[in-house]
Structures are given as structure tokens and as C-alpha cells.
Amino acid sequence: QVQLAESGGGLVQAGGSLRLSCAASGRTFSNYRMAWFRQAPGKEREFVAAQKWITTTTIYVDSVKGRFTISRDNARNTGYLQMNDLKPEEKAVYYCAATIRISSLSRWRVGDGYDYWGQGTQVTVSS
């Protein structure tokens, strides 16, 4: 069984930074694709970023390009989402997700393209 556990959320002022972590256990994730999604209150879940761990191919939603960076530490089986210049509208629960399935890039942005999910970590950005 694969488990994902996010951490690093919290309260930050607009313009501030946070680094989220996603610790994976149960498997070695060197061949997995990992992603971050977020869900704000009353809104649908939104794709944020994804990375294929072994090739480092990376994609982002347009709204976070240049501010967010997805990365991973294979030795620690942990993924990260560095978030800079956060905006109040980015307040949400952030989830990490993973899959070993091979998919086209268009499927990387879709929630049902992932098999494993963490419990989420709350990010609150004050104005």
C-alpha cells in the first residue's frame, strides 16, 4: 500500500513563501509521476504542478509559473512544492498525488490520472 503525507502548510501573508512536502512510503517512487492539486472552499479541485520523478519533466498551471517550483528528493522519497509570492486567492487545501501509470501530458493535469493521494495540507494567505 502506498501512502502520501503532506506537510508544510500554514498561514502566510500575501507575497510570502511556503514549501510543502509530500513524503511517500510503501514504494520507491523513482518511476512515479507526482503532482500537486489544490481545492479552495466551494471550488473544484485544481491542478497545480506535476513532475515525472525519473526524467524531471515538469508542467505547471499557467497561474503559478515563475512562482511555484515542484521538485523531489529521491533519496528521501519526498516531493516538494516551493511556493513564492503567494496570493490570497491561493488559499486552499493542497494535495499531493502520485501514479506509476504512463500517460500523455494532457492526462497529467487530471485528478483521475493519479492513484494515490495524501490527506492534504491547508494553506492560508492573508491579504
PyRosetta script that sets phi, psi and omega in degrees:
from pyrosetta import init, pose_from_sequence

init()
pose = pose_from_sequence("QVQLAESGGGLVQAGGSLRLSCAASGRTFSNYRMAWFRQAPGKEREFVAAQKWITTTTIYVDSVKGRFTISRDNARNTGYLQMNDLKPEEKAVYYCAATIRISSLSRWRVGDGYDYWGQGTQVTVSS")
pose.set_psi(1, 137.9)
pose.set_omega(1, -179.8)
pose.set_phi(2, -99.1)
pose.set_psi(2, 134.5)
pose.set_omega(2, 174.0)
pose.set_phi(3, -123.2)
pose.set_psi(3, 139.9)
pose.set_omega(3, 174.6)
pose.set_phi(4, -120.8)
pose.set_psi(4, 137.4)
pose.set_omega(4, -179.4)
pose.set_phi(5, -135.1)
pose.set_psi(5, 116.7)
pose.set_omega(5, 178.2)
pose.set_phi(6, -88.0)
pose.set_psi(6, 153.3)
pose.set_omega(6, 173.0)
pose.set_phi(7, -155.2)
pose.set_psi(7, 169.1)
pose.set_omega(7, 175.3)
pose.set_phi(8, 103.6)
pose.set_psi(8, -4.3)
pose.set_omega(8, 177.8)
pose.set_phi(9, -70.9)
pose.set_psi(9, 171.6)
pose.set_omega(9, 179.1)
pose.set_phi(10, 164.0)
pose.set_psi(10, -164.5)
pose.set_omega(10, -179.5)
pose.set_phi(11, -103.3)
pose.set_psi(11, 131.1)
pose.set_omega(11, 179.2)
pose.set_phi(12, -142.1)
pose.set_psi(12, 150.9)
pose.set_omega(12, 176.3)
pose.set_phi(13, -77.8)
pose.set_psi(13, 155.6)
pose.set_omega(13, 176.5)
pose.set_phi(14, -55.2)
pose.set_psi(14, 136.8)
pose.set_omega(14, -176.1)
pose.set_phi(15, 90.4)
pose.set_psi(15, -9.2)
pose.set_omega(15, -178.9)
pose.set_phi(16, -84.8)
pose.set_psi(16, -176.5)
pose.set_omega(16, -174.8)
pose.set_phi(17, -130.9)
pose.set_psi(17, 151.8)
pose.set_omega(17, 171.4)
pose.set_phi(18, -143.3)
pose.set_psi(18, 152.0)
pose.set_omega(18, 171.9)
pose.set_phi(19, -121.3)
pose.set_psi(19, 117.9)
pose.set_omega(19, 177.1)
pose.set_phi(20, -91.3)
pose.set_psi(20, 145.2)
pose.set_omega(20, 177.3)
pose.set_phi(21, -119.3)
pose.set_psi(21, 150.3)
pose.set_omega(21, 176.5)
pose.set_phi(22, -133.3)
pose.set_psi(22, 102.6)
pose.set_omega(22, -179.1)
pose.set_phi(23, -89.3)
pose.set_psi(23, 126.1)
pose.set_omega(23, -178.5)
pose.set_phi(24, -105.9)
pose.set_psi(24, 139.2)
pose.set_omega(24, 176.9)
pose.set_phi(25, -138.0)
pose.set_psi(25, 157.4)
pose.set_omega(25, 178.6)
pose.set_phi(26, 101.4)
pose.set_psi(26, -27.6)
pose.set_omega(26, 178.8)
pose.set_phi(27, -146.3)
pose.set_psi(27, 162.6)
pose.set_omega(27, 168.6)
pose.set_phi(28, -89.3)
pose.set_psi(28, 125.6)
pose.set_omega(28, -168.9)
pose.set_phi(29, -95.4)
pose.set_psi(29, 21.6)
pose.set_omega(29, -176.1)
pose.set_phi(30, -63.6)
pose.set_psi(30, -25.1)
pose.set_omega(30, 179.7)
pose.set_phi(31, -103.9)
pose.set_psi(31, 9.0)
pose.set_omega(31, -175.9)
pose.set_phi(32, -94.2)
pose.set_psi(32, 156.3)
pose.set_omega(32, 168.9)
pose.set_phi(33, -99.3)
pose.set_psi(33, 135.4)
pose.set_omega(33, 179.3)
pose.set_phi(34, -120.0)
pose.set_psi(34, 147.3)
pose.set_omega(34, -179.8)
pose.set_phi(35, -141.6)
pose.set_psi(35, 162.4)
pose.set_omega(35, 171.0)
pose.set_phi(36, -121.0)
pose.set_psi(36, 133.8)
pose.set_omega(36, 173.8)
pose.set_phi(37, -124.5)
pose.set_psi(37, 164.4)
pose.set_omega(37, 175.0)
pose.set_phi(38, -142.3)
pose.set_psi(38, 153.6)
pose.set_omega(38, 178.9)
pose.set_phi(39, -139.2)
pose.set_psi(39, 115.3)
pose.set_omega(39, 176.8)
pose.set_phi(40, -87.2)
pose.set_psi(40, 157.6)
pose.set_omega(40, -179.9)
pose.set_phi(41, -56.2)
pose.set_psi(41, 128.5)
pose.set_omega(41, 177.2)
pose.set_phi(42, 76.3)
pose.set_psi(42, 6.9)
pose.set_omega(42, -178.3)
pose.set_phi(43, -121.6)
pose.set_psi(43, 162.9)
pose.set_omega(43, 177.1)
pose.set_phi(44, -75.8)
pose.set_psi(44, 156.7)
pose.set_omega(44, 175.6)
pose.set_phi(45, -62.4)
pose.set_psi(45, 139.0)
pose.set_omega(45, -175.3)
pose.set_phi(46, -123.6)
pose.set_psi(46, 135.4)
pose.set_omega(46, 174.6)
pose.set_phi(47, -68.7)
pose.set_psi(47, 140.4)
pose.set_omega(47, 178.4)
pose.set_phi(48, -116.0)
pose.set_psi(48, -54.7)
pose.set_omega(48, -175.7)
pose.set_phi(49, -162.0)
pose.set_psi(49, 156.0)
pose.set_omega(49, 177.6)
pose.set_phi(50, -148.4)
pose.set_psi(50, 151.5)
pose.set_omega(50, -179.9)
pose.set_phi(51, -148.0)
pose.set_psi(51, 135.7)
pose.set_omega(51, 171.6)
pose.set_phi(52, -85.3)
pose.set_psi(52, 119.2)
pose.set_omega(52, -168.1)
pose.set_phi(53, -62.2)
pose.set_psi(53, -38.7)
pose.set_omega(53, -171.8)
pose.set_phi(54, -83.6)
pose.set_psi(54, -23.9)
pose.set_omega(54, -177.8)
pose.set_phi(55, -107.0)
pose.set_psi(55, -14.6)
pose.set_omega(55, -176.0)
pose.set_phi(56, 64.5)
pose.set_psi(56, 13.9)
pose.set_omega(56, 171.1)
pose.set_phi(57, -58.4)
pose.set_psi(57, 131.1)
pose.set_omega(57, -171.0)
pose.set_phi(58, -135.9)
pose.set_psi(58, 139.5)
pose.set_omega(58, 173.0)
pose.set_phi(59, -134.0)
pose.set_psi(59, 154.8)
pose.set_omega(59, -179.3)
pose.set_phi(60, -135.7)
pose.set_psi(60, 153.3)
pose.set_omega(60, 166.7)
pose.set_phi(61, -69.7)
pose.set_psi(61, 146.3)
pose.set_omega(61, -172.7)
pose.set_phi(62, -56.8)
pose.set_psi(62, -35.8)
pose.set_omega(62, -172.9)
pose.set_phi(63, -67.5)
pose.set_psi(63, -16.7)
pose.set_omega(63, -178.3)
pose.set_phi(64, -111.0)
pose.set_psi(64, -4.1)
pose.set_omega(64, -179.0)
pose.set_phi(65, -58.1)
pose.set_psi(65, 133.7)
pose.set_omega(65, -179.4)
pose.set_phi(66, 87.2)
pose.set_psi(66, -12.4)
pose.set_omega(66, 179.6)
pose.set_phi(67, -117.2)
pose.set_psi(67, -35.0)
pose.set_omega(67, -179.0)
pose.set_phi(68, -106.2)
pose.set_psi(68, 146.3)
pose.set_omega(68, 176.8)
pose.set_phi(69, -135.3)
pose.set_psi(69, 124.0)
pose.set_omega(69, 175.6)
pose.set_phi(70, -95.3)
pose.set_psi(70, 139.7)
pose.set_omega(70, -179.1)
pose.set_phi(71, -153.8)
pose.set_psi(71, 175.4)
pose.set_omega(71, 177.7)
pose.set_phi(72, -152.7)
pose.set_psi(72, 156.7)
pose.set_omega(72, 175.2)
pose.set_phi(73, -119.7)
pose.set_psi(73, 101.8)
pose.set_omega(73, -175.9)
pose.set_phi(74, -63.3)
pose.set_psi(74, -35.0)
pose.set_omega(74, -179.0)
pose.set_phi(75, -64.0)
pose.set_psi(75, -31.1)
pose.set_omega(75, -179.6)
pose.set_phi(76, -97.7)
pose.set_psi(76, -3.0)
pose.set_omega(76, -176.4)
pose.set_phi(77, 54.1)
pose.set_psi(77, 42.9)
pose.set_omega(77, -174.5)
pose.set_phi(78, -133.3)
pose.set_psi(78, 137.9)
pose.set_omega(78, 173.7)
pose.set_phi(79, -108.4)
pose.set_psi(79, 160.4)
pose.set_omega(79, -176.7)
pose.set_phi(80, -136.6)
pose.set_psi(80, 155.2)
pose.set_omega(80, 169.1)
pose.set_phi(81, -133.5)
pose.set_psi(81, 105.9)
pose.set_omega(81, 175.7)
pose.set_phi(82, -85.4)
pose.set_psi(82, 123.3)
pose.set_omega(82, -176.9)
pose.set_phi(83, -119.6)
pose.set_psi(83, 117.2)
pose.set_omega(83, 179.1)
pose.set_phi(84, -114.4)
pose.set_psi(84, 158.0)
pose.set_omega(84, 177.5)
pose.set_phi(85, 51.3)
pose.set_psi(85, 51.0)
pose.set_omega(85, -177.8)
pose.set_phi(86, -66.7)
pose.set_psi(86, 147.4)
pose.set_omega(86, -177.8)
pose.set_phi(87, -114.5)
pose.set_psi(87, 150.2)
pose.set_omega(87, -179.2)
pose.set_phi(88, -55.2)
pose.set_psi(88, -34.7)
pose.set_omega(88, -179.0)
pose.set_phi(89, -71.7)
pose.set_psi(89, -5.0)
pose.set_omega(89, 177.5)
pose.set_phi(90, -93.4)
pose.set_psi(90, 8.0)
pose.set_omega(90, 171.5)
pose.set_phi(91, -62.4)
pose.set_psi(91, 125.8)
pose.set_omega(91, -176.3)
pose.set_phi(92, -174.3)
pose.set_psi(92, 170.0)
pose.set_omega(92, 166.1)
pose.set_phi(93, -88.9)
pose.set_psi(93, 126.6)
pose.set_omega(93, -178.7)
pose.set_phi(94, -102.8)
pose.set_psi(94, 131.5)
pose.set_omega(94, -177.8)
pose.set_phi(95, -119.3)
pose.set_psi(95, 141.3)
pose.set_omega(95, 167.7)
pose.set_phi(96, -100.9)
pose.set_psi(96, 151.9)
pose.set_omega(96, -177.9)
pose.set_phi(97, -143.0)
pose.set_psi(97, 156.6)
pose.set_omega(97, -178.4)
pose.set_phi(98, -149.1)
pose.set_psi(98, 155.4)
pose.set_omega(98, 175.0)
pose.set_phi(99, -156.6)
pose.set_psi(99, 153.9)
pose.set_omega(99, 174.0)
pose.set_phi(100, -99.5)
pose.set_psi(100, -5.7)
pose.set_omega(100, -178.9)
pose.set_phi(101, -64.7)
pose.set_psi(101, 145.2)
pose.set_omega(101, 174.8)
pose.set_phi(102, -94.2)
pose.set_psi(102, 124.2)
pose.set_omega(102, -176.3)
pose.set_phi(103, -138.4)
pose.set_psi(103, 162.1)
pose.set_omega(103, 173.6)
pose.set_phi(104, -69.0)
pose.set_psi(104, 160.2)
pose.set_omega(104, -178.6)
pose.set_phi(105, -57.8)
pose.set_psi(105, -32.6)
pose.set_omega(105, -179.5)
pose.set_phi(106, -63.8)
pose.set_psi(106, -28.9)
pose.set_omega(106, 180.0)
pose.set_phi(107, -80.1)
pose.set_psi(107, -15.9)
pose.set_omega(107, -179.6)
pose.set_phi(108, -64.0)
pose.set_psi(108, -25.4)
pose.set_omega(108, -174.8)
pose.set_phi(109, -89.6)
pose.set_psi(109, 1.6)
pose.set_omega(109, -172.1)
pose.set_phi(110, -109.2)
pose.set_psi(110, 133.9)
pose.set_omega(110, -176.7)
pose.set_phi(111, -59.6)
pose.set_psi(111, -37.7)
pose.set_omega(111, -177.7)
pose.set_phi(112, -76.6)
pose.set_psi(112, 3.6)
pose.set_omega(112, 172.0)
pose.set_phi(113, -84.8)
pose.set_psi(113, 5.4)
pose.set_omega(113, -177.2)
pose.set_phi(114, -126.9)
pose.set_psi(114, 145.4)
pose.set_omega(114, -174.5)
pose.set_phi(115, -104.9)
pose.set_psi(115, -22.4)
pose.set_omega(115, -175.2)
pose.set_phi(116, -126.6)
pose.set_psi(116, 137.9)
pose.set_omega(116, -177.4)
pose.set_phi(117, -134.7)
pose.set_psi(117, 146.2)
pose.set_omega(117, 171.7)
pose.set_phi(118, -86.1)
pose.set_psi(118, -178.9)
pose.set_omega(118, -176.7)
pose.set_phi(119, -85.7)
pose.set_psi(119, -12.2)
pose.set_omega(119, 177.6)
pose.set_phi(120, 96.5)
pose.set_psi(120, 153.7)
pose.set_omega(120, 175.5)
pose.set_phi(121, -136.4)
pose.set_psi(121, 134.7)
pose.set_omega(121, -174.9)
pose.set_phi(122, -80.0)
pose.set_psi(122, 132.5)
pose.set_omega(122, 172.4)
pose.set_phi(123, -119.8)
pose.set_psi(123, 124.6)
pose.set_omega(123, 178.6)
pose.set_phi(124, -122.2)
pose.set_psi(124, 128.5)
pose.set_omega(124, -178.6)
pose.set_phi(125, -118.0)
pose.set_psi(125, 117.5)
pose.set_omega(125, -179.0)
pose.set_phi(126, -90.5)
pose.set_psi(126, 147.4)
pose.set_omega(126, -178.8)
pose.set_phi(127, -91.6)
pose.dump_pdb("model.pdb")
